[in-house]
Amino acid sequence: MSAYFAELSKALRAADIFRPCLVLDRDRLDGNIALVKQRLAPGLEVRLVDKSLPCVPLLSHIAKALGTNRFMTFHPPVTQAVLDAFPEGDLLYGKPMPAGAARSALTRGGAGWWSRVCWLIDTPERLAEYGALAAALDTELRFAFEVDVGLHRGGFSGPSEIAALEIPGGMHCEGIMAYEAHAPEIPGLFGGAAKALKKASAEAAGFIDVLKPDQRRILNIGGSKTALLHGAGIANEVSIGSAFVLPGDFDKPGLDGFQPAAFIATPILKALDAQLPGPPAVSRMLQALGLFPRKGCYLYGGKWMAEPVFPAGMKPNGLIGLSSNQQLMGLPAGADVKPGEYAFLRPTQSEAVLQQFGSIAVFSAGRIVEFWPTLPMG
């Protein structure tokens, strides 16, 4: 592990990067893409999640490798950027938008341009609101039903609810979106992930059964943690985003063999004997009790959604707390750390974190080969 981060450090110095940055290991990314292609069940297409991969060159790199033009989107400014970047892109919303947000997007971006967007409908009331919007704008709006298959985060709870709906004029149903992120977290006492996934698939099939043949273009299920655990037969596509860069929250059995491909790199500003403000005796007492480190370092920046991975044993301390300016990190007593060296942290999630550093530094074959701009936050 230390040899890997030494190589990253050498590449950052050679690229004249001496500030916090997001490093993307393109070789590891390609390895993860290969695993998706290898493990994806026959008949399933991949829909790329833009919030988890908020960078057009990153989305383009993966889309080309997988031969997909399907994207799941969550935020109108990002949606517009993806529409602009991918003229053939087919977009599905991954959460229901307020009708006012949809109206604003359609009027600003042009209803024709946004005709490639499939909205998400989770209640009869929202369906009526979107029907009124379609009538007011004199346009057709495509949508999918959000259905609850065990996550209980909203959406239609049973097929009969959908079967009883009268779809307004100007609205066309494209299918369903079934998300089962709860499945990997179900303990064995209650049947474990396998039973939860089987139940979610069965419930999704029930919703599909009440759709007409022309309402089944999008039969979406899964997320990064579960997509590769689904077989063929129920859905025709799965959504994957974070799996390609494997942040820390995605260390799950469904992604065995995948490698972390994104790291926050930041210079170490100071390396010192750690001491709390106030009488030195207080620090010595807390150090003797193991509550405060004897050695520490201050990072350039901090307070990221990330866990330290290098130098070995580096960790934050609750007595000092976090800082987005200079964050103190505790070090093992024998650590040999010097100012000017780099510290590395592994993001716990990719959404939002990848957008915090401007352009992403792309690492491949031992050097920084290019910089990829990220998508807008808002």
C-alpha positions in Angstrom: 0.0 0.0 0.0 2.8 2.5 0.9 4.5 1.8 -2.5 1.2 2.7 -4.3 0.9 6.0 -2.5 4.6 6.8 -3.0 3.9 6.4 -6.7 0.9 8.7 -6.5 3.0 11.3 -4.5 5.8 11.2 -7.2 3.2 11.8 -9.9 1.6 14.7 -8.1 5.0 16.4 -7.6 5.9 15.9 -11.2 2.5 17.5 -12.2 3.3 20.5 -9.9 0.2 19.8 -7.7 0.7 21.1 -4.2 -2.9 21.6 -3.0 -5.8 19.4 -2.1 -7.0 17.5 -5.2 -9.0 14.5 -6.2 -7.0 11.8 -8.0 -8.7 9.3 -10.2 -6.7 6.1 -11.0 -7.8 5.4 -14.6 -6.2 2.0 -14.6 -8.1 0.9 -11.6 -11.2 2.4 -13.1 -10.8 0.4 -16.2 -10.3 -2.7 -14.1 -13.6 -2.0 -12.3 -15.3 -1.4 -15.7 -14.1 -4.8 -16.9 -15.5 -6.5 -13.8 -18.9 -4.9 -14.5 -18.9 -6.2 -18.1 -17.8 -9.7 -16.8 -20.4 -10.0 -14.1 -23.4 -8.2 -15.6 -26.3 -10.6 -16.2 -27.1 -11.2 -19.9 -30.0 -9.0 -21.1 -29.3 -6.2 -18.6 -28.2 -2.7 -19.7 -26.3 -0.3 -17.4 -27.7 3.1 -16.6 -24.9 5.4 -15.4 -25.6 7.5 -12.3 -24.5 11.0 -12.9 -24.6 12.2 -9.2 -22.1 9.5 -8.4 -19.9 10.2 -11.4 -20.3 14.0 -11.7 -17.8 14.5 -14.5 -18.5 14.4 -18.3 -15.2 12.8 -19.3 -15.6 10.2 -16.6 -19.2 9.4 -17.7 -18.1 9.4 -21.4 -15.2 7.0 -20.6 -17.4 4.5 -18.9 -20.3 4.9 -21.3 -18.0 4.2 -24.3 -16.5 1.1 -22.6 -19.9 -0.3 -21.8 -21.7 0.8 -25.0 -24.5 2.6 -23.1 -26.3 5.9 -23.6 -28.5 5.6 -20.5 -28.1 7.9 -17.5 -29.8 8.3 -14.2 -30.0 12.0 -13.2 -30.9 13.8 -10.0 -30.4 17.5 -10.3 -31.6 19.8 -13.1 -28.3 21.7 -13.6 -26.5 18.4 -13.9 -29.3 17.0 -16.1 -28.8 19.9 -18.5 -25.1 19.4 -18.7 -25.5 15.7 -19.5 -28.1 16.5 -22.1 -25.7 18.9 -23.7 -22.8 16.5 -23.6 -24.6 13.4 -24.8 -26.9 14.2 -27.7 -28.2 10.6 -27.8 -28.4 10.3 -24.0 -31.5 8.7 -22.5 -32.1 10.2 -19.0 -34.2 8.8 -16.1 -34.7 10.8 -13.0 -33.7 8.9 -9.8 -35.9 10.9 -7.5 -39.1 12.8 -8.0 -38.7 16.5 -8.8 -41.2 19.1 -7.6 -43.5 20.1 -10.5 -42.1 23.7 -10.2 -38.5 22.4 -10.8 -39.7 20.5 -13.8 -41.5 23.5 -15.2 -38.4 25.7 -14.7 -36.2 23.1 -16.4 -38.5 22.6 -19.3 -39.0 26.3 -20.0 -35.4 27.3 -19.6 -33.9 24.3 -21.4 -36.6 23.8 -24.0 -39.2 21.1 -23.9 -37.9 19.6 -27.1 -34.3 19.3 -25.7 -35.7 17.8 -22.4 -37.9 15.2 -24.3 -35.1 12.8 -23.7 -35.8 13.0 -19.9 -38.0 10.5 -18.2 -39.5 12.0 -15.0 -40.2 10.0 -11.8 -43.7 9.8 -10.3 -44.2 8.6 -6.8 -47.8 9.6 -5.9 -51.1 10.1 -7.6 -50.9 13.8 -6.6 -47.5 14.3 -8.4 -48.9 12.5 -11.5 -51.8 15.0 -11.5 -49.4 17.9 -11.1 -47.2 16.7 -14.0 -50.4 16.1 -16.1 -51.3 19.8 -15.5 -47.8 20.8 -16.4 -47.9 18.8 -19.7 -51.2 20.5 -20.6 -50.0 24.0 -19.7 -46.8 23.6 -21.8 -48.7 21.7 -24.6 -46.1 18.9 -24.6 -45.8 15.2 -23.8 -43.9 14.2 -20.7 -42.5 10.8 -20.2 -42.4 9.3 -16.8 -41.6 6.1 -14.8 -43.3 5.0 -11.6 -41.1 5.0 -8.4 -42.1 1.7 -6.7 -41.4 0.6 -3.2 -39.8 -2.9 -3.1 -38.7 -2.8 0.5 -36.6 0.4 1.0 -39.7 2.3 2.2 -38.4 5.6 1.0 -41.6 6.5 -0.8 -43.1 5.5 -4.1 -46.1 3.3 -4.8 -46.4 0.5 -2.3 -48.5 -2.0 -4.3 -49.3 -2.8 -7.9 -53.0 -2.2 -7.3 -52.2 1.5 -6.7 -50.8 1.8 -10.2 -53.5 -0.2 -11.8 -56.2 2.1 -10.4 -54.6 5.3 -11.8 -55.9 7.2 -14.8 -52.9 8.6 -16.6 -53.6 12.2 -17.7 -53.4 13.2 -21.4 -49.9 14.4 -22.4 -48.3 11.8 -20.0 -46.7 8.6 -21.2 -45.6 5.8 -18.8 -42.2 4.3 -19.7 -41.9 1.8 -16.9 -40.8 1.6 -13.3 -37.8 2.4 -11.1 -37.3 0.0 -8.2 -34.5 0.7 -5.7 -33.4 -1.9 -3.1 -30.4 -0.3 -1.4 -31.6 -1.8 1.9 -30.9 -5.4 0.8 -27.2 -5.5 1.6 -27.9 -4.2 5.1 -30.4 -6.9 6.1 -28.9 -9.0 8.8 -28.8 -12.8 8.5 -31.3 -13.1 11.4 -33.9 -11.6 9.0 -32.9 -13.6 5.9 -29.9 -11.6 4.8 -29.2 -9.9 1.5 -30.0 -12.8 -0.8 -33.6 -13.2 0.6 -34.1 -9.4 0.5 -33.0 -9.2 -3.1 -35.2 -12.1 -4.1 -38.2 -10.5 -2.4 -37.5 -7.1 -4.1 -37.3 -8.7 -7.5 -40.6 -10.5 -6.9 -42.3 -7.3 -5.8 -40.9 -5.5 -8.9 -42.3 -8.2 -11.1 -45.8 -7.6 -9.6 -45.6 -3.9 -10.6 -44.4 -4.8 -14.1 -47.4 -7.2 -14.5 -49.9 -4.3 -14.3 -48.1 -2.2 -16.9 -49.2 -2.4 -20.6 -46.7 -3.7 -23.2 -45.9 -0.1 -24.3 -45.2 0.9 -20.8 -42.2 -1.4 -20.2 -39.3 0.3 -22.0 -37.6 1.1 -18.7 -37.6 -1.7 -16.1 -35.0 -0.4 -13.7 -33.7 -2.0 -10.5 -30.6 -2.0 -8.5 -27.8 0.3 -7.5 -24.0 -0.1 -7.2 -24.2 -2.4 -4.2 -26.7 -4.8 -5.8 -26.8 -4.4 -9.6 -24.4 -7.3 -10.3 -26.3 -9.6 -8.0 -29.4 -9.5 -10.2 -30.0 -12.2 -12.8 -31.9 -11.7 -16.1 -35.7 -12.0 -16.4 -37.3 -9.2 -14.3 -35.6 -5.9 -15.1 -34.0 -4.8 -18.3 -31.5 -2.4 -16.8 -29.6 -1.7 -13.6 -28.2 1.6 -12.3 -24.5 1.8 -11.4 -22.4 4.7 -10.4 -20.2 4.6 -7.3 -19.0 1.1 -8.0 -16.7 2.3 -10.8 -14.6 4.3 -8.3 -15.5 2.3 -5.1 -15.7 4.8 -2.3 -15.5 3.4 1.2 -19.2 3.0 1.8 -19.3 0.5 -1.1 -17.1 -2.2 0.4 -19.9 -4.8 0.0 -19.9 -8.5 -1.1 -21.6 -7.5 -4.4 -18.4 -5.6 -5.3 -15.8 -8.1 -4.3 -12.6 -7.7 -6.4 -13.3 -4.0 -7.2 -10.5 -1.5 -6.3 -10.8 2.0 -4.9 -10.0 4.3 -7.8 -10.5 7.8 -6.3 -8.5 9.4 -3.5 -8.2 12.8 -2.0 -4.5 13.9 -1.9 -3.3 16.8 0.1 0.0 18.2 1.3 1.1 17.8 4.9 1.8 21.3 6.2 3.2 20.5 9.6 4.5 17.5 11.5 4.9 17.9 15.2 4.5 16.6 18.8 0.8 17.0 19.3 -0.4 19.3 22.1 -3.8 20.6 23.1 -4.3 24.3 24.0 -3.9 24.9 27.7 -1.5 23.4 30.3 0.9 20.8 28.9 0.0 18.5 31.8 -3.5 18.1 30.4 -2.1 16.8 27.0 0.3 14.5 28.8 -2.5 13.0 30.9 -4.7 12.4 27.9 -1.9 10.9 26.0 -1.1 8.5 28.8 -4.8 7.5 28.7 -4.6 7.0 24.9 -7.2 9.8 24.3 -4.9 12.1 22.5 -1.9 11.3 20.1 1.7 12.0 20.9 2.5 12.9 17.3 0.4 14.6 14.7 0.3 16.5 11.4 -1.7 19.3 10.0 -3.2 18.9 6.6 -3.8 21.4 3.9 -7.6 21.5 4.1 -9.8 18.8 5.7 -13.3 18.0 6.9 -14.0 15.9 3.8 -16.4 12.9 3.6 -13.4 10.6 3.5 -11.3 8.3 5.7 -7.5 8.5 6.0 -5.5 5.7 4.3 -2.0 7.1 4.3 0.3 7.6 6.1 -0.5 4.4 7.9 -2.3 4.9 11.2 -3.2 8.5 10.5 -6.6 9.4 12.0 -8.6 12.4 13.3 -9.0 13.2 16.9 -12.3 14.1 18.6 -10.7 16.4 21.2 -9.5 18.7 18.5 -12.3 18.1 16.0 -12.3 18.7 12.3 -11.2 21.7 10.3 -11.7 22.6 6.6 -8.7 24.8 6.8 -5.9 22.9 8.7 -7.0 19.6 10.1 -5.0 17.9 12.8 -4.5 14.2 12.2 -3.0 11.9 14.9 -0.1 9.7 14.0 1.4 6.6 15.5 4.3 7.3 17.9 6.8 5.8 15.4 5.6 7.6 12.3 8.2 9.3 10.2 6.2 12.0 8.5 7.6 15.3 7.1 6.1 18.5 5.9 5.7 18.6 2.1 4.8 14.9 1.9 1.3 13.9 0.8 -1.6 12.5 2.9 -4.3 10.4 1.2 -7.9 9.9 2.1 -10.4 7.6 0.6 -13.9 9.2 0.0 -16.7 7.5 1.7 -19.0 8.4 -1.2 -18.3 9.7 -4.7 -21.3 12.1 -5.1 -20.5 15.6 -4.1 -17.0 14.7 -3.0 -15.6 14.4 -6.6 -16.9 18.0 -7.3 -15.1 19.7 -4.4 -11.7 20.1 -6.0 -12.3 21.6 -9.4 -10.8 19.3 -12.1 -10.0 15.7 -11.3 -6.3 14.7 -11.7 -6.3 11.5 -13.8 -3.5 9.1 -12.9 -2.4 6.3 -15.3 0.9 4.4 -15.8 2.7 6.2 -13.0 1.8 9.8 -14.0 -0.9 12.4 -14.1 -2.0 12.3 -17.7 -4.9 14.8 -17.9 -7.4 16.8 -15.9 -11.2 16.1 -16.2 -13.6 19.0 -15.3 -16.4 18.1 -13.0 -20.1 18.9 -13.4 -21.8 21.9 -11.7 -22.9 21.6 -8.1 -26.0 23.8 -8.4 
